[in-house]
């Protein structure tokens, strides 16, 4: 399988330090696969949203998500909470 274009972004949220969810890890290709593997091993839910991950991938590590992505990320958080 060719993973050279696969992207992964991991988000975190710490309301004591940040006003919004922020990027804690990101990668493409093999790095993306390692992020996904570690999430699976740790029981972290994984959601596939290619359009959203492309937008989030543009952010830097520890950068908060922009206002225009709040709704999309909130929908994912609600989905994950209901798993």
N, C-alpha and C positions, 0 to 999 in steps of 0.2 A: 504494500500500500504506500502511496506517495503522500507524505505529510509535509512537504516543503512549504505549502501554503496554508497549513492549519494554524489557527491562532487560538490562544487561550488567555483569558484575563481573570484574575482572582480579585474579588472585592472584599473589603473589610469595613467595619463600622465601629467607631469608638466615639460616642457622643461627648465624652469628656475632653477629647482632643480635636475632633473634627465636627463640622456642621452637617456633613453629608457622607455617604459611603465613599470610599476611596480605593484606589488601585493598590493592592499589596504585592501582586506579581503579574507578570505578563511575559509572553514568549510566542515564538512561531516555530514551526517545524518540530524538531526533536525536543526543544525546550517546552513547547506547548504540550507535547505528549507527556513529558515529565511532570508538568503542573497538573495535568488531568490525572495521571497515575497516582500522584501524591494525594490529591483530593479524594480519589476513590478509596485509597488505603485508609485515609483518616475519616471516612464516612461523611465527607463534605458533599452536599448535593451539587450536581452538575446540570446546568441548563444549557441547551444548545440554542443560540440565537445569533446566527452569522452576521446579520446587519448590526446588531447591538455590539457584538464583540469587536467588529471593525472600528466602530466609533470609540469604544473604550480603549482600544489598543493605541490610539493616538495620544492618550494621556500618559503622563509620567508616573513613576512609582511614587506613592503617597499623595498624588494629586486627587482632589475631590472630583466627583463626577459633576459635570456642568448641569445647570438648571434644566436644560432642554432634554436631559436623559432621566430626570427624576421619575417621571411616570413609568417609563419602561422598566427601570430598575425596581421601582416599588411593586410593579406587577410581578416581577420575578421573585421578589422577597415574599410576597403573599403566597405565590405558588409553592415556594420552597417550604414555607411555614406550614402549609397544609399537607405536605407529603407524609 
